[in-house]
Structure formats: C-alpha cells, structure tokens
C-alpha cells in the first residue's frame, strides 16, 4: 500500500495523506458501510483495546465494493468491516482479499465462515418489509414482497439507491423470487420488476424517509432491521415487521483484509477484536444488533435474543448473486428507471 492512500474523516470528507503526519500515515484504514452514528464509539473502543490509530472510511456497501475494485492496482485501505455476503464473495472472486484465520473464530458456526478463509461474519441483519402501524392495520398491509407490484401500492414505498448494500440485499431477495430453473430471471420476473419499479419511489438526495413514512405518504418500509426502528424513532410512529411469505432476506455482515495491505499485524489485531464474542456482546448491548456467535447470542439482551428468532429466513444463493447481481441491476437502471 502506498502512502498516498485516502483517509476519510468525519463521515464523507476525503483527504489525501500527502503531507499528513507520520501517525496518521500509520493509521489502519477501514472501509465500512456500518452506520456512522456507531463508528465513533466502535473506533474509541477498538483504539483503547488495541493501542493504535484506526480511521473509518464510511460509505454505502456498493460504494465500498466499487472503490476496492477501482483501487485494485493501488490499494488505499487495509480492512473491510461489515460488508454483506455477496459483496465480500464478489471481492473474493476478483482476488482482492487476503486469506487469514483468527483465534476468535473458535465456536463460530461454519455458515459464517468462508471455506477458503477470506472473510468471516460477525453480525446478522434481517432486510425487512414493515409498515407504519399508525396508518395501516395488519390486515391492510401486504403479506409478501410479491404484492409490491400491485397497483394499490403505487407510490407507497421507497427503494434506496443501488449503491446502498441494503438495496442490493433487497434486490437479491426479490431476484431470488423471480428465477427460472436456469438461474436467470424469467420474462415474467422482469415484468414483475417493471411493475415494482413503477410503484416504487426511488430515493433521491433531499428526501426524508422517516418523515415520508410518518406522514403516511409511504407507509411501507423496505429497510434493514434496525433502520426501521431508527426511522420510527425519528418520525414518531409505531411500526410492525411483516413475517413475509417465502421468508425475509437475512444478510450476514462480514469482515475481511484487503489484498496488498502493508499493515497485516494491525489488520489481524483489529479483526480479532471485531470478531470476538466480547465485541459481539458489546455491539448487541449498545446498538441492539444481532450477533452470529452462539455464545454472544446467548449472552445478548433478551430483546436481541428474541429478534434472532423473529422472522423466517429466505434462502438465497449468495454466490449466484455475487456473479449476477451487477448485470441485473444494470438492466434495471437502463430499462426500468
């Protein structure tokens, strides 16, 4: 890694390390789509535990993926923190991750481990369909994702930008429901997507999602589990998750080391901490996120343990999504938007 790698401070501000202090130049640079309101706390905890500087580069999961691809020949970061299943699988396919193992993996179920040792999961996140319970009743709300193509839901829900990893996870679940036996989206499936996007409001800068849901303008919410709660708190409304027919996509946020890092010792130390049962419990207690390690789930607050069993999981072939999703999203952008 060269010394002109990028450093992002305070969220989205990007500065070059040219002329930076030696201490800054030796910071561990971590690309992450994790919620920015948590990163300050996590950074403080990790630095106190590990004794070296950590700088988070915060952007959407799709943007993390695209940036690492763009920096293939001149890596600008060391670690990925909390990137979801198919995006880490895609970076592995591109040869952009380093193999590694950790002591913290002991007791972690194999489902959360890459069999080749390139990435490991530390938390799970349902990608949910929910509704504003102040303006819709359970009887009025849809029971499946497929119903979102019905004209009665026109303008009643929002879909995020395609650079957001939550949006890519939503689309992975939707594409899975429209596949033929050959692993391709059927013609009927593309007709369904046309109707879905005709109904959807596509997020644009300046929109306030929580206000739109609170007002009843878009009473349905397509969002990750804790994002639903955060919007409801901001908007002051009651919400209800829908245990959808065919299941809910549940993504696993994974951690990895970027190929070409010159800070392997620090990267391994950081991931030992982030993967640890200790951190997963801390994360559950502070932020309500659902761990993946059985010992962390058992020690998590009662509400978090209940959330781990709240929704039926949709089966998704994440390797297929890693291979196909970009092409399918390109068709949506070219033909449907």
LOSEVO-505116 format. One record per residue (C-alpha): residue number from 1; y, x, z. Coordinates in Angstrom, 1 decimal. Each point is the difference from the previous one (the first is absolute). Example, Ala and Ser with C-alpha at 12.3 -4.5 7.8 and 13.67 -1.06 7.14 Angstrom:
   nr   north    east      up
    1    -4.5    12.3     7.8
    2     3.4     1.4    -0.7
This chain:
   nr   north    east      up
    1     0.0     0.0     0.0
    2     3.4     1.3    -0.9
    3     3.0     0.2     2.3
    4     2.0    -2.4    -2.1
    5    -2.1    -2.9     1.0
    6     1.7    -3.3     0.9
    7     0.9    -1.1     3.4
    8     0.9    -3.7     0.7
    9     2.0    -0.7     3.1
   10     0.8    -3.4     1.6
   11    -2.0    -2.1    -2.4
   12     1.0     0.4    -3.6
   13     2.6     2.8    -0.1
   14    -1.5     2.9    -1.9
   15     1.3     3.5     0.4
   16    -1.3     3.3    -1.4
   17    -1.1     2.8     2.2
   18     2.0     2.5    -1.9
   19     2.3     1.6     2.6
   20    -1.8    -1.8     2.9
   21    -0.8     1.8     3.2
   22    -3.2     1.8     0.4
   23    -1.1    -2.5     2.6
   24     0.5    -2.9    -2.5
   25    -1.8     1.9    -2.7
   26    -3.1     0.3     2.2
   27    -0.1    -3.7     0.9
   28    -3.2    -1.9    -0.9
   29     1.1    -2.4    -2.8
   30    -1.8    -3.3     0.2
   31     0.1    -2.7    -2.8
   32    -0.5    -3.4     1.5
   33     0.5    -3.7    -0.8
   34    -0.3    -0.9     3.7
   35     2.7    -2.3     1.5
   36     3.2     2.1     0.5
   37     0.7    -1.7     3.4
   38    -3.2     1.7     1.4
   39     0.4     3.4    -1.5
   40     2.7     1.3     2.4
   41    -2.3    -0.8     2.9
   42    -3.1     1.5    -1.7
   43     1.9     3.1    -1.0
   44     1.1     0.5     3.6
   45    -3.5    -0.5     1.4
   46    -1.5     2.3    -2.5
   47     2.5     2.8     0.4
   48    -0.3    -0.1     3.8
   49    -3.8     0.1    -0.4
   50    -0.2     2.7    -2.7
   51     3.1     2.2     0.6
   52     1.3     0.3    -3.6
   53     2.5    -1.9    -2.1
   54    -1.1    -3.0    -2.1
   55     2.1    -1.6    -2.7
   56    -1.1    -3.4    -1.4
   57     0.8    -0.9    -3.6
   58     0.0    -3.8     0.1
   59    -0.5    -2.1    -3.2
   60    -2.2    -2.7    -1.3
   61    -3.7     0.8    -0.4
   62     0.2    -0.2    -3.8
   63     2.9     2.3     0.1
   64    -1.9     2.5     2.1
   65    -2.8    -0.1    -2.5
   66     2.3     0.4    -3.0
   67     1.9     2.9     1.6
   68    -3.1     2.0     0.8
   69    -1.1    -0.4    -3.6
   70     3.4     1.1    -1.2
   71    -0.1     3.0     2.3
   72    -3.5     1.1    -1.1
   73     1.1     3.4    -1.1
   74     2.6     0.6     2.8
   75    -1.1    -1.8     3.2
   76     2.9    -1.0     2.2
   77    -1.9    -1.3     3.1
   78    -3.0     0.8     2.2
   79    -1.5    -3.2     1.3
   80    -0.4    -3.7    -0.9
   81     0.2    -2.4     3.0
   82    -1.2    -3.6    -0.3
   83    -0.6    -0.4    -3.8
   84    -2.3    -2.9    -0.9
   85    -3.5     0.1    -1.4
   86     0.3     0.0    -3.8
   87     3.1     2.3     0.0
   88    -1.7     2.7     1.9
   89    -3.1    -0.5    -2.2
   90     2.2     0.4    -3.0
   91     1.5     3.3     1.3
   92    -3.5     1.2     0.6
   93    -1.0    -0.8    -3.6
   94     3.0     2.0    -1.1
   95    -1.0     3.1     2.0
   96     3.1    -0.1     2.2
   97    -1.5     0.0     3.5
   98    -1.6     2.7     2.1
   99    -3.5    -0.4     1.6
  100     0.0     0.2     3.7
  101    -1.8    -1.1     3.2
  102     1.3    -0.8     3.5
  103    -1.5    -0.1     3.5
  104     1.7    -3.4     0.4
  105    -2.4    -1.5    -2.6
  106    -2.8    -0.1     2.6
  107    -1.1    -3.7     0.5
  108     2.1    -1.2    -3.0
  109    -2.1    -2.4    -2.2
  110    -0.9     1.4    -3.4
  111     1.8    -2.8    -1.7
  112     3.3     1.6     1.0
  113    -1.0     3.5    -1.2
  114     0.2     1.3    -3.6
  115    -3.6     1.2    -0.6
  116     1.4     3.2    -1.6
  117     2.4     0.7     2.9
  118     3.4    -0.5    -1.7
  119     1.4    -2.8     2.1
  120    -0.6    -2.1     3.2
  121     1.2    -3.3     1.2
  122     1.9    -0.5     3.3
  123     1.1    -3.7    -0.1
  124    -0.9    -3.2    -1.7
  125     2.5    -2.6    -1.3
  126    -0.8    -3.5    -1.2
  127     2.1    -0.9    -3.1
  128     0.6    -3.6     0.7
  129     1.1    -3.4    -1.3
  130     1.9    -1.8     2.6
  131     2.7    -2.7     0.3
  132     3.0    -1.1     2.0
  133    -1.5    -2.5     2.4
  134     3.4    -1.6     0.7
  135     0.2    -1.4    -3.5
  136    -3.6    -0.3    -1.2
  137    -3.0    -1.4     1.8
  138    -3.5     1.5    -0.1
  139    -1.0    -3.0    -2.2
  140     2.8     0.6    -2.4
  141    -0.6     3.8    -0.3
  142    -2.3     1.5    -2.6
  143    -3.5     1.0     1.0
  144    -0.6     2.7    -2.6
  145     1.9     2.6    -2.0
  146    -1.1    -1.7    -3.2
  147     2.2    -3.0     0.9
  148     3.1     2.0    -0.5
  149    -0.2    -0.6    -3.8
  150     0.5    -3.8     0.7
  151     3.5    -1.2    -1.3
  152     0.7    -1.5     3.4
  153     0.5     3.5     1.4
  154     2.5     1.0    -2.6
  155     2.8     2.0     1.7
  156    -1.7    -0.4     3.4
  157    -1.2     3.6     0.5
  158     1.2     3.5    -0.7
  159    -2.0     3.0    -1.4
  160     1.3     3.5     0.8
  161     0.8     2.9    -2.3
  162    -2.9     1.7    -1.6
  163     0.9     3.3     1.6
  164    -0.9    -1.6     3.4
  165    -3.5     0.7     1.1
  166    -0.2    -3.4     1.6
  167     0.7    -1.5    -3.5
  168    -2.7     2.1    -1.5
  169    -2.4    -1.1     2.7
  170     0.8    -3.6    -0.6
  171    -0.6     0.5    -3.7
  172    -3.3     1.7     0.6
  173    -1.2    -3.1     1.9
  174     1.3    -2.3    -2.8
  175    -1.5     2.1    -2.8
  176    -3.4     0.1     1.8
  177     0.0    -3.8    -0.1
  178     0.6     0.0    -3.8
  179    -2.6     2.6    -1.1
  180    -2.8    -0.6    -2.5
  181    -3.5     1.6     0.2
  182     1.3     3.0    -2.0
  183     2.6     0.9     2.7
  184     2.9    -1.1    -2.2
  185     2.5    -2.9     0.7
  186    -1.1    -3.0    -2.1
  187     2.2    -1.8    -2.4
  188     0.0    -2.9     2.4
  189     1.0     2.5     2.7
  190     3.0     1.1    -2.0
  191     1.0    -3.6    -0.5
  192    -0.2    -0.4     3.8
  193     2.3     3.0     0.5
  194     2.5    -1.4    -2.4
  195     0.1    -3.3     2.0
  196     0.2     2.0     3.3
  197     3.0     2.1    -1.2
  198     1.7    -3.1    -1.4
  199    -0.1    -1.4     3.5
  200     0.9     3.3     1.8
  201     3.4     1.3     0.9
  202    -0.1     3.7    -0.6
  203     1.8     2.0     2.7
  204     3.3     1.6    -1.0
  205     2.4     2.1     2.0
  206     2.3    -2.2     2.1
  207    -2.5    -2.7     0.7
  208    -0.7    -0.8     3.6
  209    -3.6    -1.0     0.3
  210     0.0    -1.1     3.6
  211     3.1    -2.3    -0.6
  212    -1.6    -1.5    -3.1
  213    -3.2    -0.8     1.9
  214     1.9    -1.3     3.0
  215     2.1    -2.3    -2.2
  216    -3.1    -1.5    -1.6
  217     1.1     1.3    -3.4
  218    -3.2     2.1    -0.2
  219    -2.1    -1.4     2.8
  220    -3.1     2.0    -1.0
  221    -0.2     3.7     0.8
  222    -2.1     2.6    -1.8
  223     0.2     3.0     2.3
  224    -1.9     2.4     2.3
  225    -1.0    -1.2     3.4
  226     2.8     1.4     2.1
  227     2.6    -0.5    -2.7
  228    -0.6    -3.8     0.4
  229     0.7     0.3     3.7
  230     3.1     2.1    -0.5
  231     1.5    -2.4    -2.6
  232    -0.7    -3.0     2.3
  233     1.7     1.8     2.9
  234     3.0     0.9    -2.2
  235     0.2    -3.5    -1.4
  236    -0.7    -1.9     3.2
  237    -2.9    -2.2    -1.3
  238    -3.6    -0.6     0.9
  239    -2.7     1.3    -2.4
  240    -3.7    -0.6    -0.6
  241    -2.5     2.2    -1.8
  242    -2.3    -1.6    -2.5
  243    -3.7     1.0     0.2
  244    -0.3    -0.4    -3.7
  245    -3.1    -1.0    -1.9
  246    -1.6     3.1    -1.4
  247     1.5     2.2     2.7
  248     3.1     2.0     0.7
  249     0.6     3.5    -1.4
  250    -0.2     2.5     2.8
  251     1.2     3.4    -0.9
  252    -0.6     3.2     2.0
  253     2.9     2.4     0.2
  254    -1.3     3.5    -0.5
  255     1.2     3.5     0.7
  256    -0.4     3.1    -2.3
  257     1.1     3.5    -0.6
  258     1.8     0.7    -3.3
  259    -1.5     2.7    -2.2
  260     2.1     3.1     0.0
  261     1.4    -0.2     3.5
  262     0.9     3.4     1.6
  263    -0.1    -1.6     3.5
  264    -3.7    -0.8     0.3
  265    -0.2     0.8     3.7
  266     2.9    -2.3     0.8
  267    -1.3    -2.7    -2.3
  268    -3.4     0.0     1.7
  269     1.6    -0.1     3.5
  270     2.1    -2.9    -1.0
  271    -2.9    -1.9    -1.4
  272    -2.2     0.8     3.0
  273     2.7    -1.8     2.1
  274     0.6    -2.9    -2.4
  275    -3.8    -0.7    -0.4
  276    -0.6     0.3     3.7
  277    -1.2    -3.0     2.1
  278     3.0     0.9     2.3
  279     2.5    -0.6    -2.8
  280    -1.7    -3.1    -1.3
  281     0.2    -1.6     3.4
  282     3.6     1.1     0.4
  283     0.8    -1.5    -3.4
  284    -1.8    -3.3     0.9
  285     1.9    -0.2     3.3
  286     3.4     0.8    -1.3
  287    -0.1    -1.7    -3.4
  288    -2.9    -2.5     0.0
  289    -1.8     1.7    -2.9
  290    -3.8    -0.3    -0.2
  291    -1.9     3.2     0.4
  292    -3.2     0.9    -1.9
  293    -1.8     2.2     2.6
  294    -2.3    -2.2     2.1
  295     1.1     1.7     3.2
  296     3.7    -0.7    -0.8
  297    -0.7    -3.6    -0.8
  298    -1.9    -0.4     3.3
  299     3.0     1.4     1.9
  300     2.7    -1.8    -1.9
  301     2.0    -2.9     1.4
  302    -1.8    -3.3     0.0
  303     2.2    -1.4    -2.8
  304    -0.8     2.9    -2.3
  305    -3.7    -0.4     0.7
  306     0.2    -3.7    -0.9
  307     2.0     0.9    -3.2
  308    -2.8     2.3    -1.1
  309    -2.3    -3.1    -0.3
  310     2.6    -2.6    -1.1
  311    -0.5     0.0    -3.7
  312    -3.0     0.1    -2.3
  313     0.1     3.2    -2.2
  314     0.0    -0.2    -3.8
  315    -2.4     2.5    -1.6
  316     2.0     2.2    -2.4
  317    -1.3     2.9    -2.1
  318     2.8     2.5     0.8
  319    -1.4     2.6    -2.4
  320     0.3    -2.5    -2.8
  321     3.5    -0.7     1.1
  322     0.9     3.7     0.0
  323    -1.2     0.2    -3.6
  324     1.4    -3.2    -1.4
  325     3.0    -1.2     2.1
  326     2.7     2.0    -1.7
  327    -1.0    -1.3    -3.5
  328    -0.2    -3.6     1.2
  329     3.4     0.2     1.7
  330     1.5     1.5    -3.1
  331    -1.2    -3.1    -1.9
  332     1.6    -2.3     2.6
  333     3.3     1.9    -0.4
  334    -0.1     0.0    -3.8
  335    -1.3    -3.5    -0.6
  336     0.8    -2.1     3.1
  337     3.2     1.2     1.5
